[in-house]
Amino acid sequence: AEPGLRARRGPSPRGHFCPRGTSLPQPCPAGSYSYLTGQASCFPCPTGYYCPENVTHYSRHPCPAGFYCPEVSA
């Protein structure tokens, strides 16, 4: 994460979102991702992938062999 990100106001960067009513970026929680800037929420990680916190795209995190990775509801 970028140093001082929580103190920065404005459009949320990739891997982050700005909850409705605030301009303070928050990292996307585990199970979600955001490849766009300025989002009010993050996208759910699709079935077959896992998304740790602050992810910009799920494709780099395929579900490991022997595990089941369902889509996580927000």
C-alpha positions in Angstrom: 0.0 0.0 0.0 1.1 3.5 -0.6 2.4 5.4 2.4 -0.1 7.9 3.7 -2.9 6.6 1.6 -5.5 6.8 4.4 -4.8 10.5 4.7 -5.3 11.1 1.0 -8.7 12.3 -0.1 -10.1 12.1 -3.6 -10.9 9.4 -6.1 -10.1 6.0 -4.8 -7.1 4.3 -6.6 -7.2 0.8 -8.0 -7.5 -1.9 -5.4 -9.5 0.6 -3.2 -12.9 2.0 -2.8 -14.5 5.1 -1.3 -17.6 4.2 0.7 -20.7 6.3 0.0 -20.5 9.6 1.9 -16.7 9.7 2.2 -13.7 10.6 -0.1 -11.3 8.6 2.1 -10.0 5.5 0.1 -10.3 2.1 1.8 -8.5 -1.0 0.6 -10.7 -3.6 -1.0 -11.3 -6.3 1.6 -10.2 -9.9 1.1 -12.6 -11.6 -1.3 -13.0 -8.6 -3.5 -10.9 -6.5 -6.0 -11.1 -3.3 -8.0 -9.3 -2.6 -11.3 -10.9 0.8 -11.7 -10.4 4.1 -9.9 -13.2 6.1 -8.2 -15.3 3.1 -7.2 -17.9 3.2 -4.4 -17.4 -0.5 -3.8 -15.2 -3.4 -4.9 -16.2 -6.3 -7.2 -16.6 -9.8 -5.7 -13.8 -12.3 -6.5 -15.2 -14.8 -9.0 -15.5 -18.6 -8.4 -12.2 -20.3 -9.0 -10.0 -17.4 -7.7 -9.1 -16.0 -4.3 -8.5 -12.3 -3.6 -6.4 -11.1 -0.7 -6.9 -7.5 0.6 -6.1 -4.6 -1.8 -6.1 -6.6 -5.1 -6.4 -4.8 -8.4 -7.3 -8.0 -10.4 -8.3 -11.6 -9.6 -6.5 -13.3 -12.5 -3.2 -13.4 -10.7 -4.8 -15.5 -7.9 -6.2 -18.8 -9.2 -7.5 -21.2 -6.7 -4.7 -23.6 -5.7 -5.1 -27.3 -6.7 -7.0 -29.2 -4.0 -9.0 -26.1 -2.8 -12.5 -24.8 -3.6 -12.8 -21.0 -4.0 -16.4 -19.9 -4.3 -17.5 -16.4 -5.1 -17.8 -14.5 -1.8 -21.0 -12.4 -1.4 -20.4 -8.8 -0.1 
